[in-house]
Amino acid sequence: MSVSNRERVGRVLDLLRDGLYPFVEREMRSVYGDKWVVAATPFVPEDHSLRRTVQQILKQDESVLLKLMSNQWREVFKKTLGNAERSLVGELIDTRNSWAHNKPLSTDDAYRALDSVSRLLSAFSAPEADEVDKQKQELLRLRFTEQARRETRRATLQPLKGNPVGGLKPWREIVTPHPDVASGSYQQAEFAADLWQVYLDEGSDEYRIPTEFFSRTFLTEGLKQLLTNALLRLASNQGDPVIELQTNFGGGKTHAMLALYHLFMGVPASKLPGLEPVLEAASVLPPPKVNTAVLVGNKISPGQPQHKKDGTVVRTLWGELAWQLGGREAYDMIREADETSTNPGDTLRLLFNRYAPCLILIDEWVSLCPTASRSKRPSRGQL
């Protein structure tokens, strides 16, 4: 059964509510302490039934959360969010009002709403952003499918031009699409490279398994140069120690970092198809296995402690970096800095020397510093 645009937006507004409340409470507490509910009360409409507290109203109504953020922007939320997020809050207030008053929503309106919710939730690493992204991609797929149908109908109504050669086979008899593509049942999100998902050993085999990944990856000259440089650096201390990856959206930054991630996982060179020219150019065989850390900005929330499988509790990016490189032993080197949320300083040099060679991949870097000057924001991908 197809889902209407109104139903789709309604579901996403529920996700927005669930993701916003913990963030709003945390930021209000950071300014007003235990009296944050008192500070929020003037901006919360009165419950005439007298059955709900202010906190219950906030937990149940995304419009109240958005209006509270708007009214307390200068005092509270400006400290962690920027002007772009402030615009999103205002836009989503209007979106929610339009939805509540049953105003018609086109597919473009629905996609705009989903995209705005995704951007706002991603700004403070809310886990609900992942589900919103999936629904956004599904809506895109439906829109593209409908556009393709319209183009097909338009083409059938136009007269043929030229003199086509007879006897040509239909394309479907020469190139057979994958069954899920042919049936239209695939999820577009499965075709998006996700470095954090691969680090967690999740997702489709095309990205998760090194052999499958390289068998489907065309090595461009730029990618060959990147892999060669990394091999030289990690095997013989040559090459550049830090590389910034700067491309337009969809330019392959995450895909390039996935190639580096799989190259240094200790997989035999014989199981990495297509990499022979890279290994020969670097004169490195087999590729060394190194300690690897993956930091993805919109998947790690510095304000929320992370409980690792060995019992370690990580509070900062420095703690996450150390734990990934060497587990609890590495974390203990910067434990004090992690527990006090301070810069570990020269201890990082000692950490890198102890666990060298190491590869550190950073994606969505801009999400890690939401309060940085907009004119000095770093690139999205680094290694």
RONU-980628 format. One line per 5 residues: number of its first residue (from 1); their letters; for each residue x, y, z negated of C-alpha. Coordinates in Angstrom, 3 decimals. Layout:
REM RONU-980628
NUM) A) X:Y:Z ~ ...
This chain:
REM RONU-980628
1) MSVSN) 0.000:0.000:0.000 ~ 1.481:3.358:1.026 ~ 2.212:5.985:-1.601 ~ 0.866:9.508:-1.079 ~ 3.087:12.554:-1.405
6) RERVG) 1.142:13.604:-4.482 ~ 1.721:10.248:-6.179 ~ 5.403:10.343:-5.269 ~ 5.877:13.840:-6.722 ~ 3.924:12.845:-9.838
11) RVLDL) 6.259:9.926:-10.505 ~ 9.308:12.125:-10.111 ~ 7.877:14.759:-12.472 ~ 7.572:11.994:-15.079 ~ 11.252:11.173:-14.566
16) LRDGL) 12.074:14.868:-14.862 ~ 10.274:15.021:-18.213 ~ 12.083:11.942:-19.537 ~ 15.471:13.272:-18.444 ~ 14.951:16.874:-19.574
21) YPFVE) 13.814:16.358:-23.163 ~ 17.085:14.869:-24.599 ~ 19.084:17.599:-22.865 ~ 16.793:20.407:-24.051 ~ 16.823:19.140:-27.641
26) REMRS) 20.623:18.794:-27.612 ~ 21.228:22.285:-26.231 ~ 18.673:23.925:-28.545 ~ 20.235:22.176:-31.552 ~ 23.680:23.402:-30.540
31) VYGDK) 22.447:27.002:-30.933 ~ 19.730:26.867:-33.601 ~ 20.688:23.740:-35.546 ~ 17.875:21.963:-37.417 ~ 15.635:25.008:-36.874
36) WVVAA) 15.523:24.505:-33.119 ~ 11.836:23.478:-33.235 ~ 10.978:26.771:-34.965 ~ 12.886:28.662:-32.244 ~ 11.005:26.752:-29.530
41) TPFVP) 7.524:27.149:-31.059 ~ 6.730:30.634:-29.595 ~ 7.193:29.219:-26.083 ~ 5.033:26.112:-26.605 ~ 1.266:26.440:-26.028
46) EDHSL) -0.909:25.729:-29.031 ~ -2.514:22.297:-29.237 ~ -6.125:23.113:-30.094 ~ -6.795:19.510:-31.100 ~ -4.071:19.886:-33.773
51) RRTVQ) -3.042:16.290:-33.137 ~ 0.375:16.924:-31.590 ~ 3.470:18.555:-33.048 ~ 5.694:20.903:-31.056 ~ 8.173:18.064:-30.446
56) QILKQ) 5.410:15.771:-29.193 ~ 4.186:18.431:-26.765 ~ 7.720:18.906:-25.432 ~ 8.189:15.160:-25.001 ~ 4.914:14.858:-23.071
61) DESVL) 4.883:17.939:-20.809 ~ 7.618:18.761:-18.308 ~ 6.082:22.159:-17.572 ~ 6.585:23.231:-21.202 ~ 10.197:22.038:-21.090
66) LKLMS) 10.858:24.016:-17.907 ~ 9.238:27.174:-19.302 ~ 11.254:26.836:-22.522 ~ 14.450:26.568:-20.469 ~ 13.469:29.648:-18.476
71) NQWRE) 12.680:31.727:-21.575 ~ 15.763:30.573:-23.499 ~ 18.163:30.676:-20.558 ~ 20.349:33.534:-21.741 ~ 20.489:32.393:-25.370
76) VFKKT) 20.924:28.645:-24.808 ~ 21.084:27.090:-21.357 ~ 23.341:29.605:-19.627 ~ 26.208:28.112:-21.637 ~ 26.113:24.806:-19.731
81) LGNAE) 24.221:25.462:-16.494 ~ 24.761:27.937:-13.668 ~ 22.673:30.252:-11.519 ~ 21.844:27.436:-9.083 ~ 20.250:25.387:-11.876
86) RSLVG) 18.350:28.466:-13.101 ~ 16.825:28.818:-9.634 ~ 15.875:25.127:-9.693 ~ 14.072:25.570:-13.011 ~ 11.983:28.419:-11.573
91) ELIDT) 11.257:26.476:-8.403 ~ 10.178:23.363:-10.311 ~ 7.799:25.402:-12.470 ~ 6.005:26.429:-9.254 ~ 6.186:22.870:-7.900
96) RNSWA) 4.632:21.423:-11.035 ~ 1.855:24.044:-10.991 ~ 1.057:23.287:-7.346 ~ 0.943:19.569:-8.111 ~ -1.272:20.085:-11.170
101) HNKPL) -3.740:22.184:-9.153 ~ -4.002:19.540:-6.413 ~ -2.543:21.747:-3.696 ~ -1.708:19.790:-0.514 ~ 1.866:18.514:-0.293
106) STDDA) 3.491:17.852:3.064 ~ 6.341:15.372:3.438 ~ 8.777:18.289:3.551 ~ 7.244:19.699:0.349 ~ 7.574:16.324:-1.360
111) YRALD) 11.185:15.911:-0.263 ~ 12.014:19.426:-1.486 ~ 10.503:18.587:-4.885 ~ 12.425:15.296:-5.145 ~ 15.677:16.936:-4.100
116) SVSRL) 15.286:19.780:-6.618 ~ 14.544:17.347:-9.461 ~ 17.560:15.243:-8.467 ~ 19.853:18.275:-8.422 ~ 18.679:19.536:-11.817
121) LSAFS) 18.970:16.121:-13.513 ~ 22.398:15.521:-11.943 ~ 23.632:18.861:-13.301 ~ 23.725:17.355:-16.799 ~ 24.213:13.688:-15.795
126) APEAD) 20.744:12.469:-16.755 ~ 20.408:8.733:-15.945 ~ 16.968:9.344:-14.410 ~ 18.702:11.096:-11.486 ~ 19.598:7.707:-9.977
131) EVDKQ) 15.953:6.629:-9.714 ~ 14.981:10.005:-8.242 ~ 17.719:9.607:-5.610 ~ 16.346:6.188:-4.647 ~ 12.860:7.613:-4.162
136) KQELL) 14.303:10.529:-2.201 ~ 16.117:8.162:0.160 ~ 12.987:6.068:0.610 ~ 11.012:9.179:1.526 ~ 13.708:10.107:4.049
141) RLRFT) 13.459:6.652:5.600 ~ 9.696:6.998:5.977 ~ 10.054:10.448:7.508 ~ 12.673:9.258:9.995 ~ 10.494:6.266:10.904
146) EQARR) 7.546:8.553:11.609 ~ 9.733:10.876:13.703 ~ 10.973:7.893:15.711 ~ 7.384:6.803:16.371 ~ 6.474:10.281:17.609
151) ETRRA) 9.513:10.373:19.903 ~ 8.610:6.952:21.275 ~ 5.028:7.997:21.987 ~ 6.235:11.190:23.643 ~ 8.664:9.254:25.834
156) TLQPL) 5.961:6.850:27.022 ~ 3.863:9.772:28.227 ~ 6.647:11.252:30.359 ~ 7.240:10.017:33.932 ~ 10.452:8.108:34.602
161) KGNPV) 13.162:9.963:36.472 ~ 15.824:8.583:38.774 ~ 16.185:5.113:40.222 ~ 16.786:2.607:37.432 ~ 18.713:-0.525:38.352
166) GGLKP) 16.551:-3.628:38.367 ~ 17.261:-6.804:36.452 ~ 18.613:-5.140:33.292 ~ 17.879:-7.005:30.074 ~ 16.074:-5.201:27.262
171) WREIV) 18.492:-3.909:24.570 ~ 16.834:-6.099:21.917 ~ 18.001:-9.192:23.809 ~ 21.593:-7.954:23.816 ~ 21.916:-6.334:20.385
176) TPHPD) 19.915:-7.939:17.588 ~ 19.386:-5.729:14.515 ~ 19.781:-7.187:11.049 ~ 16.424:-8.672:9.891 ~ 15.829:-6.057:7.177
181) VASGS) 16.575:-3.248:9.647 ~ 14.319:-4.756:12.303 ~ 11.458:-5.096:9.814 ~ 11.988:-1.621:8.353 ~ 12.187:-3.029:4.822
186) YQQAE) 15.740:-1.953:3.994 ~ 16.573:0.646:1.359 ~ 18.706:3.512:2.632 ~ 20.325:3.861:-0.798 ~ 22.010:0.489:-0.223
191) FAADL) 23.948:2.011:2.673 ~ 25.387:4.890:0.617 ~ 28.919:4.477:-0.744 ~ 28.912:4.713:-4.549 ~ 32.317:4.542:-6.256
196) WQVYL) 30.874:4.205:-9.764 ~ 28.549:1.394:-8.735 ~ 31.475:-0.532:-7.233 ~ 33.513:0.038:-10.409 ~ 30.630:-1.555:-12.368
201) DEGSD) 30.733:-4.486:-9.879 ~ 27.215:-3.695:-8.665 ~ 25.661:-2.915:-5.307 ~ 25.858:-4.549:-1.908 ~ 28.728:-6.861:-0.935
206) EYRIP) 29.780:-4.496:1.878 ~ 31.085:-2.060:-0.714 ~ 31.743:-4.319:-3.713 ~ 33.881:-7.115:-2.225 ~ 37.295:-6.053:-0.791
211) TEFFS) 37.213:-8.570:2.096 ~ 33.709:-7.528:3.162 ~ 34.566:-3.846:2.761 ~ 37.642:-3.891:4.998 ~ 36.032:-6.180:7.575
216) RTFLT) 33.395:-3.456:8.122 ~ 35.678:-0.422:7.825 ~ 37.231:1.224:10.866 ~ 40.647:2.566:9.904 ~ 40.869:6.069:11.338
221) EGLKQ) 44.236:7.785:11.595 ~ 43.395:9.885:8.545 ~ 42.472:6.834:6.477 ~ 45.618:4.992:7.598 ~ 47.741:7.952:6.543
226) LLTNA) 46.006:8.108:3.157 ~ 46.505:4.388:2.452 ~ 50.116:4.475:3.639 ~ 50.884:7.419:1.355 ~ 49.307:5.630:-1.607
231) LLRLA) 51.293:2.449:-0.932 ~ 54.548:4.408:-0.769 ~ 53.754:6.268:-3.965 ~ 52.655:3.301:-6.063 ~ 55.230:0.820:-4.733
236) SNQGD) 58.364:2.968:-4.441 ~ 57.558:6.346:-6.034 ~ 57.550:8.091:-2.647 ~ 54.664:10.020:-1.125 ~ 52.404:12.639:-2.688
241) PVIEL) 51.321:12.046:-6.309 ~ 48.074:14.060:-5.995 ~ 45.820:14.223:-2.938 ~ 42.699:16.373:-2.472 ~ 40.068:15.022:-0.102
246) QTNFG) 38.156:17.869:1.517 ~ 35.482:17.121:4.112 ~ 31.938:18.187:4.834 ~ 29.060:16.304:3.243 ~ 29.096:12.749:4.575
251) GGKTH) 32.700:13.109:5.723 ~ 33.911:9.926:4.058 ~ 35.568:11.049:0.793 ~ 33.916:8.344:-1.298 ~ 34.557:5.728:1.395
256) AMLAL) 38.256:6.664:1.422 ~ 38.471:6.290:-2.358 ~ 36.752:2.904:-2.139 ~ 39.447:1.827:0.322 ~ 42.126:2.826:-2.197
261) YHLFM) 40.248:1.094:-5.019 ~ 40.085:-2.232:-3.148 ~ 43.628:-1.992:-1.743 ~ 45.189:-2.048:-5.200 ~ 43.012:-4.682:-6.861
266) GVPAS) 45.583:-7.430:-6.366 ~ 43.815:-9.122:-3.451 ~ 46.252:-10.999:-1.144 ~ 47.076:-9.095:2.046 ~ 45.823:-12.043:4.110
271) KLPGL) 42.310:-11.360:2.795 ~ 42.326:-7.676:3.744 ~ 41.445:-7.627:7.466 ~ 42.730:-4.760:9.573 ~ 45.338:-3.496:7.107
276) EPVLE) 48.395:-4.999:8.814 ~ 49.412:-1.698:10.523 ~ 49.165:0.156:7.187 ~ 51.246:-2.394:5.296 ~ 53.858:-2.453:8.064
281) AASVL) 54.094:1.355:8.204 ~ 54.697:1.513:4.447 ~ 56.948:-1.600:4.437 ~ 55.029:-2.823:1.395 ~ 53.888:-6.424:1.187
286) PPPKV) 51.912:-7.474:-0.719 ~ 50.070:-4.382:-2.008 ~ 50.920:-3.903:-5.711 ~ 48.240:-4.373:-8.379 ~ 48.005:-1.209:-10.431
291) NTAVL) 46.015:0.048:-13.403 ~ 43.036:1.932:-11.992 ~ 40.673:4.476:-13.542 ~ 37.464:5.695:-11.897 ~ 35.854:8.968:-12.986
296) VGNKI) 32.627:10.003:-11.237 ~ 31.365:13.361:-12.441 ~ 27.632:12.816:-12.164 ~ 27.794:9.388:-13.840 ~ 29.699:10.368:-17.003
301) SPGQP) 28.175:12.647:-19.620 ~ 30.871:14.101:-21.930 ~ 28.207:14.958:-24.503 ~ 27.093:11.345:-25.003 ~ 29.398:8.751:-26.674
306) QHKKD) 29.922:5.607:-24.591 ~ 30.091:2.217:-26.333 ~ 32.482:-0.115:-24.519 ~ 32.283:-3.904:-24.440 ~ 35.227:-4.246:-26.885
311) GTVVR) 33.568:-1.964:-29.446 ~ 35.509:1.175:-28.543 ~ 33.429:4.378:-28.701 ~ 34.543:6.918:-26.069 ~ 33.504:10.572:-26.429
316) TLWGE) 35.454:12.517:-23.801 ~ 36.802:12.132:-20.279 ~ 40.283:11.708:-21.740 ~ 39.032:8.757:-23.781 ~ 37.299:7.257:-20.723
321) LAWQL) 40.482:7.643:-18.667 ~ 42.685:6.006:-21.306 ~ 40.273:3.124:-21.968 ~ 40.005:2.281:-18.270 ~ 43.795:2.268:-17.880
326) GGREA) 44.600:0.056:-20.854 ~ 41.594:-0.761:-22.991 ~ 41.589:-0.161:-26.744 ~ 45.394:-0.080:-26.931 ~ 45.567:2.826:-24.465
331) YDMIR) 42.623:4.548:-26.108 ~ 44.368:4.472:-29.486 ~ 47.115:6.665:-28.005 ~ 44.676:9.571:-27.646 ~ 42.078:8.557:-30.235
336) EADET) 42.539:11.698:-32.331 ~ 42.091:14.000:-29.334 ~ 39.013:12.046:-28.211 ~ 37.376:12.124:-31.641 ~ 37.973:15.871:-32.014
341) STNPG) 37.217:16.693:-28.346 ~ 40.550:18.447:-27.886 ~ 43.197:18.363:-25.147 ~ 45.604:15.412:-25.670 ~ 48.440:17.472:-24.172
346) DTLRL) 51.756:15.675:-23.645 ~ 50.227:12.401:-24.853 ~ 48.798:12.027:-21.340 ~ 52.322:11.899:-19.920 ~ 53.213:9.151:-22.399
351) LFNRY) 49.996:7.333:-21.476 ~ 50.749:7.447:-17.745 ~ 54.359:6.352:-18.256 ~ 53.268:3.388:-20.350 ~ 50.615:2.155:-17.919
356) APCLI) 52.344:3.082:-14.659 ~ 51.854:2.515:-11.839 ~ 48.312:3.788:-12.116 ~ 45.694:5.051:-9.680 ~ 43.136:7.610:-10.855
361) LIDEW) 40.151:8.216:-8.566 ~ 37.905:11.220:-9.253 ~ 34.668:11.722:-7.353 ~ 31.997:14.423:-7.748 ~ 34.667:16.405:-9.605
366) VSLCP) 32.577:19.582:-9.614 ~ 29.994:17.937:-11.909 ~ 32.610:17.577:-14.643 ~ 32.963:21.333:-15.087 ~ 29.492:22.933:-14.812
371) TASRS) 30.595:26.082:-16.666 ~ 33.640:26.764:-14.486 ~ 33.717:29.895:-12.380 ~ 31.806:29.281:-9.153 ~ 34.663:30.888:-7.204
376) KRPSR) 37.238:28.508:-8.612 ~ 35.425:25.203:-8.442 ~ 37.639:22.272:-7.316 ~ 36.881:19.868:-4.502 ~ 34.491:16.956:-4.924
381) GQL) 37.031:14.212:-4.373 ~ 40.565:13.807:-5.719 ~ 42.975:11.014:-6.466
